[in-house]
Amino acid sequence: MESPVFHMILRSGWIARTIVAMLVVLSVVTWGIIIRKIVYLHSVKKQNKRFRIASASVKTIVEFDSPALSSGDTPLAQLGRVAAFEFKRILGDAQSYTGIKDWSFFIENQFSLAKESLENATALLTAKLDSGVFFLAIISSVAPFIGLFGTVWGIMDSFFEIGNQGSASLPVVAPGIAEALVVTAMGLAVAIPAVFFYNYLIHKVERIEQDLDDFKETALSRLKREMMSLLYGGNKGEAGQSGKVL
């Protein structure tokens, strides 16, 4: 059975067909983003949960870089590798520097550098999570106006036919009005899923970003505690006198 909507689109002018084509492209892009982000965020959430469970039992922050924990590409695993790298860097700097008299200043300075590195890594991971979602907001805002333009054009076409034929009968005005309504409906069909899934995906992204922030704070706290334990643990006086760690 031939669809009357499809038939009206074929009979419409080139402006209406161009608008319809634009809305079809936007619809394909919208659903492509939606499906890709849902699959990706579901995978990230699952892998992050697995990493949190595994990382809860590690004895030292260096183990965040172990193959068992860092093999995945999950954001938490990447953040864990950054934390482990910073811990190793600080220990390497402490062992290579000699003549350090104020170890508290050294620790605070190194901790500030590690904090900045973790914050930068978190920002990059957050940007990756947000990628694509912003386009849904753009599409949800633009699609109704594209449909509205088609609506106005169809009504203008109807009034033109009324003036051209000197009649306001149904056969004269119906094609333009039908064209306007079809384009309006298509604009809404694109915008509604874009708005719905934009809010849905933003909620999912915010949950993962909160996990990243929580893990970042935990890693920073653990990094400072373990760093001070190794630098001061039982040898604070020796460290201050010789400039060597442990």
C-alpha angles and dihedrals in degrees: 000000000000114000114237090213091056089047091052091051091052091050095046125099126268093262092058092044090051091051091048090050090051091051092048090053091048090049092052091048091047095053091042090056092043096051094042094049095045091052092044096047092046089053092047092050092050094047093045090053091051091049093049091052092048095043093052091075100047116117099208135024091241088072089069085080094052117119091244092060106026100045093092124076093226115136093243091053091051091049089048091054090052091051092049091048092051091049091052091046093053092049090048091051091047092051094046098046117084131192095031108160101172107052093169090062090047091052095047092047093049092044090053090054091048091048091051091049092051092046091051090049090049091051092051092048091047091052089053091052091050095048113118096010092088090061089062089059090050093048093047089054098042102040097067091051092049088051090046090053089054090048093053091046092052092050091047088052090052092052090047090054091048091054093041096051098030092231136101095199121142096255089056100048101028099078094053094044092047090050090051093050093048092053091046091052092049091050090053091045088059098041100046097059090041092055094043097048093040090062092041094051093043088056091051092047092050091053091053092044089053089053089052092050092047092049091046091054091046091049092049092049092047093045093054093044094049092042092054091044092055096041097044104021106129093325106069093127094048092049092052094048104039101028091232129121118242 
